[in-house]
Amino acid sequence: MARAAIVVGVGAREGVGGAVCRRLGREGLVVYAAGRTAEKLDGVCDAIEGEGGSARPVVTDTTVESQVDALFETVRGAGDDLELTVYNAGNNHPGNLLSMETEYFEQAWRVCCLGGFLVGRGAARSMLPRGGTLVFTGATASVKARPPFLAFASAKWGLRALAQGMAREFGPQGLHVAHAIIDGGIDGEVLNSRFPEFKERVGAEGLLSPDAIADAYWTLHRRHRSAWTFEIDLRPFKETF
Ligand SMILES: NC(=O)c1ccc[n+]([C@@H]2O[C@H](COP(=O)([O-])OP(=O)(O)OC[C@H]3O[C@@H](n4cnc5c(N)ncnc54)[C@H](OP(=O)(O)O)[C@@H]3O)[C@@H](O)[C@H]2O)c1
């Protein structure tokens, strides 16, 4: 039986999902990398195997219940011992409220909130009663709703509420549930390809390093159970807040 982790919301190698997967691979866990795009998952898994680790790509749309359930079943079927699950999927797109389509609002909720419920439930079912760690990736919008990101903020607030409630319900049963507020831009493929001017504007060290976020997640997982954490916030040193 191998020690294993599931990371949901894995895209480019240069992103939080990719960095967390690589970090867990280096720690000796079998990494189940889940996202919607097979080529991207293969890229992340190849990188892990190239560093001597073990990884399995599992194409999963986190908004589809049967696919999320199948993901956890894959780990169970392999006989691996799931000790850490990370929910990282998120879709931050600006949207003006007056012209916002209902479908747009609902889609933000599906990815950022419903997917978190499906994965959180699957993790609790798989990791209890043995215990383990469940980490949710949040954003500034998890605690501050600012236009034009109201759909995103409402979904991320929902995710945070889910995480907080799960921490209260399952902590005493041995499941360490944590929520990470990523309070700044991430120096990864998503931001650098969509908003290259943002990096220029904030200047050197103005963005969060995905590897540094991955370090923080690993530290959360390694916490002694006499000193668990529900919430951390991470931001570049020069970020005002
Ligand atoms: N980027 C930022 O500046 C920033 C700032 C603060 C917080 N965050 C949060 O950090 C997390 C992501 O970090 P990141 O920006 O570095 O991106 P990332 O970890 O590189 O990528 C997340 C991946 O999630 C996957 N995904 C999206 N919808 C999905 C779905 N329905 N089912 C399964 N996978 C899905 C996407 O890949 P596919 O499209 O291939 O599925 C995407 O590439 C999100 O929770 C985001 O809200 C980001």
The ligand as a Gaussian input file, in Angstrom:
#p B3LYP/6-31G(d) Opt

LIG

0 1
 N       -3.768000      32.836000     -10.704000
 C       -3.829000      33.699000      -9.698000
 O       -3.229000      34.778000      -9.737000
 C       -4.608000      33.347000      -8.444000
 C       -4.643000      34.257000      -7.378000
 C       -5.298000      33.896000      -6.190000
 C       -5.897000      32.648000      -6.090000
 N       -5.860000      31.781000      -7.151000
 C       -6.458000      30.453000      -6.995000
 O       -5.426000      29.476000      -7.192000
 C       -5.982000      28.323000      -7.811000
 C       -5.338000      28.025000      -9.164000
 O       -4.028000      28.399000      -9.211000
 P       -3.378000      28.840000     -10.635000
 O       -3.999000      30.101000     -11.108000
 O       -1.891000      28.724000     -10.457000
 O       -3.869000      27.740000     -11.646000
 P       -3.339000      26.224000     -11.808000
 O       -3.160000      25.629000     -10.472000
 O       -2.225000      26.185000     -12.783000
 O       -4.558000      25.627000     -12.589000
 C       -5.766000      25.253000     -12.049000
 C       -6.325000      24.319000     -13.054000
 O       -7.597000      23.871000     -12.639000
 C       -8.157000      23.260000     -13.766000
 N       -9.590000      23.334000     -13.757000
 C      -10.384000      24.395000     -14.056000
 N      -11.663000      24.028000     -14.040000
 C      -11.675000      22.713000     -13.706000
 C      -12.706000      21.763000     -13.558000
 N      -13.984000      22.076000     -13.750000
 N      -12.366000      20.496000     -13.228000
 C      -11.072000      20.158000     -13.057000
 N      -10.060000      21.013000     -13.199000
 C      -10.365000      22.285000     -13.532000
 C       -7.634000      24.015000     -15.005000
 O       -7.038000      23.123000     -15.932000
 P       -7.944000      22.543000     -17.149000
 O       -8.560000      23.753000     -17.786000
 O       -6.945000      21.858000     -18.006000
 O       -8.929000      21.636000     -16.507000
 C       -6.575000      24.920000     -14.427000
 O       -5.415000      24.937000     -15.226000
 C       -7.460000      28.620000      -8.024000
 O       -8.201000      28.098000      -6.944000
 C       -7.512000      30.138000      -8.035000
 O       -8.791000      30.647000      -7.691000
 C       -5.230000      32.104000      -8.313000

